[in-house]
Amino acid sequence: MDFKTMLQLPVLGTNEVINILQEIADIERKEDRPRMPKVTICTHGDSASGFFVNYDSEKKVVLLCDIYDRDAQFQYIEVHAISSISFSNVNKYGYLLSDGKILFTPDPSEIPTVLQLKKDINALELEVKAALDKEIAIGYKFDGTPEDLDKFYASKIIVLLKETLSNIAADNLAKAAFSESISTVEFSLGTENKSSLEKGVVSLTIDTSKGLKSFPKAKGLQAQIEKQL
């Protein structure tokens, strides 16, 4: 992130910052080499530093972790005691801090080819068949040739579908209803999260208007699908 980009960032409350750090952590923990945000949290009488790992919105507690000489260190901080938060190691997440005003640009190494997308979809189909005991066709629906950003989003949707369909397969009732009603899952990119079902084809539209920030969570996507069953 350059200085001119930083000048576009709005002022955020500490609760907003914590929720954004949680989003970043949720994205990074799925990577092979996660780069968690480095955080320093000041309370009314002390401060704590470490890698942001998790936030429990019900308990209102933040978990920071670090490792020194292979010895793990954990810090649990109650949100109501926080007076300020500073963090780094989040350069590529400026779009989350800007609430859509800064365009999201993926690293070139994260952009798959169309062939790689097809391979990933085929691999997912095999996993779904093993989990549901039924062949389910999965397709990425697009017009013309997808742009690099579209291919990036498609690759993340495949990961989202993997988690969502795995959750459905783990629930006996959901698994039975899904297997009975659906033969094909199609997804496309759009400006809202919605789903429909017609003749065994469930069509999913994933909102990319605010980048990955507007993606549904796996539980939310599962709920969308189950409403159609």
C-alpha positions in Angstrom: 0.0 0.0 0.0 1.4 3.4 -1.0 1.0 6.7 0.8 -1.6 8.0 -1.6 -3.7 4.9 -1.0 -3.5 5.4 2.7 -4.9 8.9 2.4 -8.1 7.4 1.1 -8.8 5.3 4.2 -11.7 6.3 6.5 -11.6 6.5 10.3 -12.8 3.3 11.8 -14.0 2.4 15.3 -12.1 -0.3 17.2 -15.0 -2.7 16.9 -15.0 -2.2 13.1 -11.2 -2.8 13.1 -11.6 -6.0 15.1 -14.2 -7.3 12.7 -11.9 -6.5 9.7 -9.0 -8.2 11.4 -11.2 -11.2 11.9 -12.0 -11.2 8.1 -8.3 -11.1 7.2 -7.5 -13.9 9.7 -10.3 -16.0 8.3 -8.9 -15.6 4.8 -5.3 -16.1 5.7 -5.8 -19.2 7.9 -7.0 -21.1 4.8 -3.7 -20.4 3.0 -0.8 -22.8 3.0 1.4 -20.1 4.5 -0.9 -17.8 6.4 0.3 -14.2 7.1 -1.8 -13.2 10.1 -2.0 -9.5 11.0 0.6 -8.3 13.5 -1.3 -6.4 16.2 -0.6 -4.2 19.2 -3.6 -3.6 21.4 -3.6 -0.9 24.1 -5.9 -1.2 27.0 -6.6 1.4 29.7 -3.6 0.2 31.7 -1.5 -2.0 29.6 -0.7 -3.2 26.1 -0.3 -6.5 24.2 1.3 -7.5 20.9 1.1 -10.6 18.8 -0.5 -12.1 15.7 -4.2 -11.7 15.5 -5.7 -15.2 15.5 -9.4 -15.0 16.5 -12.2 -12.9 17.8 -15.3 -14.3 19.6 -18.1 -11.8 19.1 -20.3 -13.5 21.8 -17.6 -13.6 24.5 -16.2 -10.2 23.2 -12.6 -11.5 23.5 -9.7 -11.2 21.1 -7.0 -13.9 20.9 -3.4 -12.9 20.1 -0.7 -15.5 19.7 3.1 -15.6 19.1 6.0 -18.0 19.4 9.4 -17.3 21.0 12.0 -20.0 20.8 9.3 -22.5 19.9 7.4 -21.6 23.1 3.8 -20.5 22.2 2.4 -17.4 23.9 -1.4 -16.7 24.1 -3.1 -13.4 25.1 -6.9 -13.1 25.6 -8.1 -9.5 25.6 -11.6 -8.3 26.5 -12.9 -5.9 23.9 -14.4 -3.5 26.3 -10.9 -2.8 27.8 -9.4 -1.8 24.4 -8.5 1.9 23.9 -6.5 1.6 20.6 -5.3 -0.9 18.1 -2.3 -0.7 15.7 -1.5 -3.4 13.2 0.7 -4.2 10.1 1.3 -7.2 7.7 -2.0 -6.4 5.9 -0.8 -4.5 2.8 -3.0 -6.4 0.4 -6.1 -5.8 2.5 -6.5 -2.1 2.0 -9.7 -2.8 0.2 -11.2 -4.1 3.4 -10.2 -1.1 5.4 -11.6 1.3 2.7 -15.1 -0.4 2.6 -14.9 -0.7 -1.2 -13.4 2.6 -2.1 -10.0 1.0 -2.8 -10.1 -1.5 -5.6 -9.0 -5.0 -4.8 -6.0 -6.2 -6.9 -4.9 -9.8 -6.4 -1.3 -10.8 -6.6 -0.5 -12.2 -10.1 0.6 -15.5 -8.5 -3.0 -15.9 -7.1 -4.7 -15.7 -10.5 -5.4 -19.2 -12.0 -5.7 -20.1 -15.6 -9.0 -21.3 -17.0 -7.4 -24.7 -17.3 -6.5 -24.6 -13.6 -10.0 -23.6 -12.7 -11.4 -26.6 -14.6 -8.9 -28.9 -12.8 -10.0 -27.5 -9.4 -13.7 -27.9 -10.3 -13.1 -31.5 -11.4 -11.2 -32.2 -8.1 -14.1 -30.7 -6.2 -16.6 -32.9 -8.1 -14.7 -36.0 -7.0 -14.7 -34.9 -3.4 -18.4 -34.1 -3.5 -19.2 -37.5 -5.1 -17.3 -39.3 -2.3 -19.1 -37.2 0.4 -22.6 -37.4 -1.0 -22.5 -40.8 -2.7 -23.8 -39.0 -5.8 -22.3 -37.3 -8.8 -22.9 -33.5 -8.7 -21.8 -31.4 -11.7 -20.2 -28.1 -10.8 -19.9 -25.2 -13.3 -18.6 -21.7 -13.5 -21.0 -19.7 -15.6 -19.5 -16.6 -17.4 -19.9 -14.6 -20.6 -17.0 -14.3 -23.0 -13.5 -14.7 -21.5 -13.2 -14.1 -17.8 -10.8 -11.3 -16.7 -8.0 -12.0 -14.3 -10.0 -10.7 -11.3 -13.0 -12.9 -12.3 -10.7 -16.0 -12.3 -9.4 -15.1 -8.9 -12.9 -14.8 -7.5 -13.9 -18.0 -9.1 -10.9 -19.8 -7.5 -12.1 -18.5 -4.1 -15.7 -19.5 -4.8 -14.5 -23.1 -5.4 -12.9 -23.0 -2.0 -16.1 -21.6 -0.5 -18.2 -24.3 -2.2 -15.8 -27.0 -0.9 -16.5 -25.9 2.7 -20.2 -25.4 2.1 -20.8 -28.8 0.4 -18.7 -30.5 3.1 -20.9 -29.0 5.8 -24.0 -30.2 3.9 -22.6 -33.7 3.6 -21.9 -33.8 7.4 -25.6 -33.1 8.1 -27.7 -36.3 7.4 -30.9 -34.4 6.8 -29.3 -31.7 4.6 -27.3 -34.4 2.7 -30.5 -36.4 1.9 -32.4 -33.3 0.8 -29.5 -32.0 -1.3 -28.8 -35.4 -3.0 -32.5 -35.8 -3.8 -33.1 -32.3 -5.2 -29.8 -31.3 -6.9 -27.8 -32.7 -9.8 -25.8 -29.6 -10.8 -24.4 -26.6 -9.0 -23.6 -23.5 -11.1 -22.0 -20.3 -9.8 -21.5 -16.9 -11.4 -20.3 -13.5 -10.2 -22.6 -10.6 -9.5 -23.6 -7.7 -7.2 -25.7 -9.6 -4.7 -25.7 -13.0 -3.1 -28.7 -15.0 -4.3 -29.7 -18.6 -5.3 -32.4 -20.4 -7.3 -33.3 -23.9 -8.1 -34.8 -25.2 -11.3 -34.9 -28.8 -12.6 -32.2 -30.0 -10.3 -29.8 -27.1 -11.1 -29.0 -24.8 -8.2 -27.7 -21.4 -9.5 -25.6 -19.4 -7.1 -24.7 -15.7 -7.7 -21.8 -14.5 -5.5 -21.5 -10.8 -4.7 -18.1 -9.4 -5.7 -19.1 -5.7 -5.5 -16.8 -5.3 -2.4 -14.3 -8.0 -3.3 -14.0 -10.9 -0.9 -15.7 -8.8 1.7 -19.1 -9.2 0.1 -18.7 -13.0 -0.3 -21.1 -15.0 1.9 -19.7 -17.2 4.6 -20.0 -21.0 4.2 -22.9 -21.1 6.7 -24.7 -18.3 4.9 -24.2 -20.0 1.5 -25.4 -23.3 3.0 -28.5 -21.6 4.3 -29.2 -20.1 0.8 -28.9 -23.5 -0.8 -31.1 -25.3 1.8 -33.9 -22.7 1.4 -34.2 -24.0 -2.2 -34.5 -27.7 -1.2 
